[in-house]
Amino acid sequence: MNNILNYINGSVKSHSKDFIEVYDPSNGEVISKVVMSNKDDFNDAIISAKNSQIDWQNTTPLKRSRILSNYKNLIEENIDVLAKLVSKEHGKTLDDAKGSVVRGLEVVEFACGIPSLLKGEFSQNVGTNIDSWSIRQPLGICAGVTPFNFPAMVPMWMFPIAIACGNSFILKPSEKDPSCSIKLAELFTKAGLPDGVMNVLQGDKFVVDLILQDKDISAVSFVGSTPVAKYIYEESAKNLKRVQALGGAKNHLVVMPDANIKQAVDGIMGAAYGSAGERCMAVSVAVAVGDIADDLVDKICIEAQKLKVAPWTDNDSDMGPVISKEHKNKIENYISKGIEEGAKIILDGRNYNLQGYENGYFVGPTLFDNVTKEMVIYKEEIFGPVLSVIRAKNYDEALKLVNDHAFGNGTSIYTSDGEVSRHFTTNAKIGMVGVNVPIPVPMAFHSFGGWKQSLFGDHSMHGNEGIHFYTKLKTITSRWPKSIQDGPEFIMPTN
């Protein structure tokens, strides 16, 4: 049995003797154990991060960039290894896991440009013989708390930029799929990162609370459910930390009557059922506008029945299991609730049995029609392969549904009308908007983040928002006067 430990100061180690089991979601079997870190482990991580940070801050951005470039190359060489670690513990298909590693790698590529990204501004002669300029400096120790659904990509939204900016970093990954984080840290060390700049601390809420309360940690990044994101935000603020906390989602995909129906259905299929719906950018609500609804539902139903639900070891698998037995039960309870509330169930993914994998955590593709905005399955994030179709009479009603929902992570519209598209992108009260694309996840050189209850804090992730989050701005005003002074001034200086 493999025991997964912490990665502190360049070594795999732990003081704690407390372990919990890690499962293969495909068959429900225990495949390893992960340590639940104690206070001694936490203190070691803080000491390691603190001792390394000043030297790393004083390392030139160009030298940091070269180490990141080495790291990029090592990730590319190890994509298959990283993807298998993700698939084995999470259950998603291997191609999906590889794609998630690549999307994380793109942030590393972006961070390689840190010498340019950290450039400040300069103004000469802002006052008589006075110059002013701004610089961005690191915060110190930063921490990230990441979810189970993207054990490679989401951490790589955080630590490459934080480290490129001159900070040290402590990563607390999900205890459900912890192996990938260790491999990512080991590769960074191999790339030339000094020991202690990146540390991985396994654990649960106990470790998270230590992070939130520790005075040496200046900033916390989080991705997870909205209740936990709100908790992270509030506790970080209490302890005077900078915080970005990304929460849940209920992403709507609006299909207009003039949309290319095949493209819309193809987009919905991948966005609703890919990764078993365990994505914060998954489409969980399709808004059928006007008389397109019946045709849309029929075509989704036909395509969903063609999906192959199987373990990641099956190269033809379209969708794997969900993460745990508890989460499977939660999803199935939501499906039951939808039926109780009067939604029309078209496909029921409950009690999905796969021969040879009867103990796996599989939920089949589920499709509801005639969902209303009062239903729990519409209001709450299910985080599983459950698609709700809600019907809208016209575009205005569809836009109102999007804007009135508590979550504001992502939305898309399928249409052939440029005027409608422009109005939607301008007026949708959502952080990330797509036109004729199902999942509008920005590239690394833009920024990822929702609105409303999908993000707590002032900064989105990666892109220039990430640079701003992991640095503090300093503005310098300078004058070199003659040796003979005119005496003190007691008025506000002006030009």
Secondary structure, DSSP 8 states (H G I E B T S, - for coil): -EEE-EEETTEEE-S---EEEEEETTTTEEEEEEE---HHHHHHHHHHHHHHHHHHHTS-HHHHHHHHHHHHHHHHHTHHHHHHHHHHHH---HHHHHHHHHHHHHHHHHHTTHHHHT---EEEEEETTEEEEEEEEE-SEEEEE--SS-TTHHHHHHHHHHHHTT-EEEEE--TTS-HHHHHHHHHHHHTT--TTSEEE---SHHHHHHHHH-TTEEEEEEES-HHHHHHHHHHHHHTT-EEEEE----EEEEE-TTS-HHHHHHHHHHHHHGGGG--TT-EEEEEEEGGGHHHHHHHHHHHHTT--B--TTSTT-SB---S-HHHHHHHHHHHHHHHHTT-EEEE--TT---TT-TTS-----EEEES--TTSHHHHS---SSEEEEEEESSHHHHHHHHHHSSEESEEEEE-S-HHHHHHHHHH---SEEEES-S-----TTS-B--EETTEESS--BSHHHHHHHTEEEEEEEEE---SS------S----
